[in-house]
Amino acid sequence: MKLQNFDIWLTNFLMSIGMWGYFLSCFLILIESIVPILPLSVFITLLFYKFGSLLGFLISYVFTVLGCFLSYLLFKTKVKKWFDFYIDKKDKKNIKKIMKRLKRIKFENLCLIIAMPFTPAYLVNIAAGLSDISKKKYVFAILIGKIFLVIFWGFIGTSIINSFKDPLNIIFILLLLFGCFIVSKFVNKKEGLE
């Protein structure tokens, strides 16, 4: 089954089960942060369609942020000790260097990575959890970055290929990313999240 066919099938299924489809969408948004095969765009678009722009945004945003934070915590608290032990035991100097670089990633760059629509959230959550990125820095980054990600999926929807044919949508995406960068600079200045 092609990915686009899966998206269509999933959308039809979720809409066919009535209100349960929207509850299931919220739950699946949480799971999507850990299981990469689930299409976040479908769930967000469905929630925007059912609840409108404002409520659809709020529901999608809350569950997306919560899912990313839970995924981050899972790797930070349950997997990191094993991971650190493994790289120390195997003397994996290259992995240690990568982890140090991840820890030093600028706050604004982390926000932009999170805000980009095609960045796999689960990989960012895993990398942040296994590196020494502080909880405060990561929480602020997902709180900012996910605003722009949810806006993107809510308004562009699942017809992403058609969206890129329209130059206004490309400008919209660039403006969202620029907005994310500006907000992250402001928050970083106030909170000192480097």
Buried (B, 14 or more C-beta within 10 A) or exposed (E): EEEEEBBBEBBEEBBEEEEEBBEBBBEBBBBBBBEEEBBBBBBBBBBBBBBEEEEBBEBBBBBBBBBBBBBBBBBBEEEBEEBBEEBEEEEEEEBEEBBEEBEEBEBBEBBBBBBBBEBEBBEBBBBBBBBEBEEEBBBBBBBBBBBBBBBBBBBBBBEBEEBEEEEEBEEBBEEBBEBBBEBBBEBBEEEEBE
